[in-house]
């Protein structure tokens, strides 16, 4: 050291050392704060990611649950539709077949009735007695009966009116159920008409037999 250079005094050295130490401590404090901030930010980010993942999972779970519920409801609707449709269609077919059988029996009975009218209609002559008891009258079967063509025409008209085509295409379950109810009511009505016709036919047969016997008795007493 030259004579011209002055050696730093002890207080100056201490002050310089204190400044250096303060600078180091400040740098360390800043570095620690940065590290703490980064750690805090890392934890917050991890927490945000966890919450976001949980939100995604809950959303996906709700989506799965909605899909399962919709599938369950759809399955129930399909099962209910399948369960109701065969019953309704079966009822409709059964009533249709029963109605056709009833109408076929009625048609055959009507034909038999017409044949009986043709065969049993008396062709007799009642002659007036001398004492004025009975008035002469000639009744012929052809005057009391309709022609075969007329009977056939009336029969076709009646059948065309009563036997109607059963249209089931396009009907849903409610429509099929209503159609089955309508057919049941119609069948009940036809059964009542059949009973009335059979009763009427029996009365006509009885009247015809009675009239024939009366005519025979009168002819024997001439």
Legacy VTK file of the C-alpha trace (Angstrom):
# vtk DataFile Version 3.0
C-alpha trace
ASCII
DATASET POLYDATA
POINTS 222 float
0.000 0.000 0.000
1.377 3.424 -1.007
1.652 6.240 1.303
-0.866 8.209 -0.742
-3.638 5.531 -0.390
-5.663 5.689 2.682
-6.638 2.447 4.368
-10.420 2.116 4.952
-11.357 2.698 8.405
-13.053 0.017 10.478
-16.407 1.774 10.576
-16.438 1.976 6.801
-15.692 -1.709 6.518
-18.474 -2.580 8.907
-20.944 -0.392 7.042
-19.999 -1.946 3.729
-20.301 -5.428 5.187
-23.692 -4.584 6.658
-24.911 -3.346 3.272
-23.741 -6.500 1.582
-25.433 -8.637 4.194
-28.640 -6.621 3.871
-28.532 -7.042 0.113
-28.047 -10.782 0.473
-30.870 -11.062 2.987
-33.172 -9.080 0.724
-32.323 -11.287 -2.232
-32.908 -14.387 -0.108
-36.206 -12.971 1.150
-37.330 -12.199 -2.376
-36.281 -15.646 -3.522
-38.166 -17.215 -0.620
-41.272 -15.149 -1.378
-41.072 -16.186 -5.014
-40.722 -19.833 -3.993
-43.650 -19.535 -1.577
-45.749 -17.818 -4.218
-44.933 -20.503 -6.765
-45.746 -23.217 -4.239
-49.021 -21.510 -3.348
-49.871 -21.068 -7.009
-49.018 -24.695 -7.632
-51.330 -25.799 -4.829
-54.124 -23.517 -6.069
-53.702 -24.814 -9.589
-53.803 -28.399 -8.370
-56.943 -27.596 -6.378
-58.545 -25.939 -9.412
-57.666 -28.932 -11.552
-59.159 -31.253 -8.938
-62.374 -29.203 -8.742
-62.568 -29.051 -12.515
-62.095 -32.809 -12.743
-64.791 -33.365 -10.129
-67.107 -31.062 -12.083
-66.422 -33.023 -15.271
-67.062 -36.303 -13.450
-70.325 -35.036 -11.942
-71.445 -33.763 -15.329
-70.562 -37.068 -16.957
-72.341 -38.953 -14.163
-75.492 -36.863 -14.646
-75.283 -37.502 -18.366
-75.008 -41.246 -17.777
-77.878 -41.163 -15.278
-80.092 -39.228 -17.703
-79.280 -41.677 -20.468
-80.053 -44.628 -18.194
-83.319 -43.034 -17.045
-84.349 -42.273 -20.617
-83.484 -45.827 -21.621
-85.513 -47.174 -18.699
-88.536 -45.011 -19.560
-88.275 -45.927 -23.234
-88.127 -49.610 -22.326
-91.183 -49.226 -20.094
-93.101 -47.451 -22.870
-92.157 -50.130 -25.377
-93.097 -52.932 -22.976
-96.423 -51.262 -22.194
-97.140 -50.759 -25.878
-96.206 -54.365 -26.649
-98.298 -55.579 -23.718
-101.389 -53.601 -24.717
-101.193 -54.066 -28.488
-101.504 -57.890 -28.654
-104.402 -57.832 -26.185
-106.276 -55.216 -28.183
-105.559 -56.863 -31.515
-106.446 -60.268 -30.098
-109.723 -58.945 -28.741
-110.520 -57.249 -32.030
-109.754 -60.387 -34.043
-111.733 -62.558 -31.637
-114.755 -60.267 -31.788
-114.460 -60.009 -35.562
-114.375 -63.798 -35.938
-117.256 -64.218 -33.512
-119.275 -61.612 -35.377
-118.617 -63.358 -38.683
-119.723 -66.679 -37.201
-122.911 -65.118 -35.853
-123.672 -63.469 -39.173
-122.942 -66.708 -41.021
-125.338 -68.580 -38.739
-127.938 -65.893 -39.273
-127.446 -66.080 -43.031
-127.878 -69.854 -43.017
-130.916 -69.589 -40.773
-132.411 -67.004 -43.117
-131.800 -69.249 -46.092
-133.418 -72.151 -44.242
-136.356 -69.944 -43.345
-136.759 -68.940 -46.982
-136.625 -72.577 -48.090
-139.228 -73.537 -45.499
-141.477 -70.760 -46.704
-141.176 -72.059 -50.250
-141.774 -75.695 -49.272
-144.466 -75.315 -46.635
-146.575 -72.533 -48.105
-149.975 -74.216 -48.637
-151.512 -74.281 -52.070
-155.086 -75.031 -51.165
-158.650 -74.141 -52.050
-161.350 -73.282 -49.517
-164.810 -73.744 -51.035
-167.843 -71.925 -49.740
-170.421 -74.289 -48.216
-174.049 -74.323 -49.192
-175.077 -72.758 -45.888
-172.728 -69.835 -46.523
-170.206 -70.904 -43.885
-166.926 -70.212 -45.685
-166.109 -67.954 -48.518
-164.294 -69.544 -51.438
-160.731 -68.415 -51.769
-157.884 -69.815 -53.783
-154.379 -69.218 -52.531
-151.414 -70.293 -54.520
-147.836 -70.483 -53.343
-146.600 -68.369 -56.215
-148.952 -65.542 -55.161
-147.741 -65.563 -51.540
-144.025 -65.920 -52.022
-141.360 -63.813 -53.587
-139.323 -65.008 -56.499
-135.978 -66.639 -55.908
-134.268 -63.691 -57.567
-136.010 -61.240 -55.249
-135.007 -63.242 -52.193
-131.412 -63.447 -53.331
-131.341 -59.709 -54.021
-132.756 -58.899 -50.593
-130.310 -61.308 -49.001
-127.343 -59.677 -50.719
-128.537 -56.227 -49.687
-128.912 -57.283 -46.058
-125.518 -58.979 -45.988
-123.858 -55.983 -47.630
-125.419 -53.744 -45.016
-124.528 -55.896 -42.022
-121.188 -57.404 -42.994
-118.805 -54.491 -43.170
-115.086 -54.597 -43.698
-113.149 -54.325 -40.457
-110.383 -51.768 -40.914
-107.614 -52.003 -38.326
-104.715 -50.534 -40.305
-103.254 -47.426 -38.729
-105.136 -47.798 -35.454
-103.174 -47.360 -32.258
-103.892 -49.035 -28.931
-106.687 -46.641 -27.951
-108.290 -46.994 -31.380
-108.137 -50.784 -31.227
-109.693 -50.810 -27.768
-112.534 -48.566 -28.960
-112.997 -50.747 -32.052
-113.234 -53.822 -29.809
-115.877 -52.097 -27.674
-117.869 -51.131 -30.781
-117.731 -54.693 -32.089
-118.835 -56.048 -28.724
-121.832 -53.700 -28.683
-122.703 -54.619 -32.265
-122.394 -58.319 -31.460
-124.699 -57.907 -28.466
-127.224 -56.130 -30.689
-127.024 -58.848 -33.351
-127.580 -61.558 -30.760
-130.721 -59.743 -29.635
-131.921 -59.449 -33.221
-131.172 -63.133 -33.772
-133.310 -64.063 -30.778
-136.167 -61.882 -32.055
-135.948 -63.398 -35.533
-135.902 -66.954 -34.189
-138.944 -66.212 -32.041
-140.723 -64.649 -35.000
-139.826 -67.615 -37.188
-141.267 -70.046 -34.643
-144.504 -68.075 -34.444
-144.772 -67.995 -38.228
-144.233 -71.757 -38.411
-146.919 -72.307 -35.801
-149.364 -70.035 -37.674
-148.561 -71.791 -40.951
-149.150 -75.256 -39.480
-152.380 -74.105 -37.858
-153.610 -72.596 -41.123
-152.729 -75.763 -43.038
-154.587 -77.964 -40.551
-157.559 -75.663 -40.697
-157.638 -75.840 -44.468
-157.437 -79.627 -44.427
-160.275 -79.849 -41.919
-162.436 -77.565 -43.990
-161.753 -79.533 -47.184
-162.663 -82.812 -45.430
-165.973 -81.361 -44.276
-167.167 -80.334 -47.717
LINES 1 223
222 0 1 2 3 4 5 6 7 8 9 10 11 12 13 14 15 16 17 18 19 20 21 22 23 24 25 26 27 28 29 30 31 32 33 34 35 36 37 38 39 40 41 42 43 44 45 46 47 48 49 50 51 52 53 54 55 56 57 58 59 60 61 62 63 64 65 66 67 68 69 70 71 72 73 74 75 76 77 78 79 80 81 82 83 84 85 86 87 88 89 90 91 92 93 94 95 96 97 98 99 100 101 102 103 104 105 106 107 108 109 110 111 112 113 114 115 116 117 118 119 120 121 122 123 124 125 126 127 128 129 130 131 132 133 134 135 136 137 138 139 140 141 142 143 144 145 146 147 148 149 150 151 152 153 154 155 156 157 158 159 160 161 162 163 164 165 166 167 168 169 170 171 172 173 174 175 176 177 178 179 180 181 182 183 184 185 186 187 188 189 190 191 192 193 194 195 196 197 198 199 200 201 202 203 204 205 206 207 208 209 210 211 212 213 214 215 216 217 218 219 220 221
